[in-house]
Amino acid sequence: MRNQTKNASISEFLAVMAGSKEIGLAIAKDNKELESFAQAMDDMDFKHVEEISDLVKFPKTYLTVREDMDKNVYDFAVQYPTGQVEIFDKELMRSQTFSPDYKNLSLVFLVAKDDLNKLKTKGFELLSCVGPAYQS
């Protein structure tokens, strides 16, 4: 299911993500490009969130994934295409289950290539559980 777009801009990639039943993955070559991608997402009205439970609170959201990410991020990515996601809300201190409204959601994980490689060595293979991926 992985689809890596080549010769496309980050803006074109984000436009494709509208209404996707999978989470997109934008892979930056370094932290400078990561900031550039984040700015492009902000310019396209994507909302940056810090908590996994906030990913579905806005129609267009992105989460920056670092090498020390919480396991809930990976679990969310694995469950998202199934139509039912269970996450633990740290504010409410309980599990929440929901069915994504795919038609009205656009979710993207933003990650630096180095962090992606470090996550892979820890057993979190993000590329295998997300949909379209973009790398410049």
N, C-alpha and C positions, 0 to 999 in steps of 0.2 A: 504494500500500500504506500510505500515511501515514494515520493515524487520530488526530485530535486530540480528546481527550475534553474536554468542557466541563461545567461544573457538577458536577464530581466532585472528590473529595479526592485528595491524593497517595496516601493509603493504598488507596483504591479502585483507582487506576491500578496500583499495585504488585501488588495481588492479581490483576489481569487479566494481568500479565506472566508469571505462573507457567506454565512449559512453552511459552512462545512461541518460534517459530522465527525471530524477529527480535529485535533489540536495542531496548529501549525508550529513549525520550529524555525526560527531565524538564527543562523549560526554566524557569529561575527568572528573575524580573524584575530582581533585583539580588543582591548578595552576601549580604544579610541573609536573603532568601528561600532562597538557595542553602544556607545553613547550616540553615535550617528543614527543607528537603527532605532534607538529609543526616541530620538527627536522626530524621526520620520513617523513613528507610530503615534506620538503625541500630536503631530501635525494632521494625521488622518483620524483624529478624534478617538484613538484608542486610550483607554484609561489604564494607567500603571497601577497594579495592586501588589501588595506585599504578602498578603495571606491567601492561601489556597481557597478558603471559604469565600473570598471576595471575587473570585474569577467569574462567577455567574450572576453577580449583582448588577453588571452593566452589559450592554449589548456588545461592546467591543473592548476587550481587555487583553493585557499582556502581563506576564510575570517574568522577571529576570531570574534565571536559574544560575546558581553558583555551585561550586564544587561541594559546599557544605549544606546542600539543600536538604530539607526535611523529607523523609520517606513518603509523607502524604502527597507531595508533588508527583512523585513517580506513580503512586497508587491512583491518583486522580487521572493521570494520562492513560493508564492502562484501562480504567473503568469507563472513561468518557465515551468512547464509541459504542459501548454496549447498550446505552440508553438509560442506564441507572448508575448513579454515582453515590457512594457513601464516603463522607469525610467527617473527621472529627473537628468540631468547631471549638477552638480554644477559648473563645470568649464565653460561649454558653456552656462549655465543659460537657458536651454531649455529641453523639454522632448524629449527623443529618444525612438523610437520603433524599435525592431529587432526581428527576428526569430532565435532562437538558432540552431546552427549546432550540433545537438546531437551526431552525429558520431564522431565529432572531439573535443568535450568538456567533461571535467570531473571537476565538481564543488563540493566542500565540504565546509560546515560550521563547524567550530571548536568552541566548547563551553564548559565551565566548568559546571558541574551539578548544582551548586549553582546558577549560572547566568541563566541557563535554567529554573530553578524553579521560580526565580524572574520574568523572562519574562512572564511565564505562568500566574502569578498573575496580570500582567499588561494587559493581554488579548492577548499576542502574543504566541500562541500555535504552536511553531516550529515543534514539532513532528508530527502534523497533516498535515503539508504542505510540508514535505520533503520525500524523498524516503528511501533508506536503511540507517539504523543508526548503529553505532558501539559504544560499551561501554565495557571497559575492566572489 
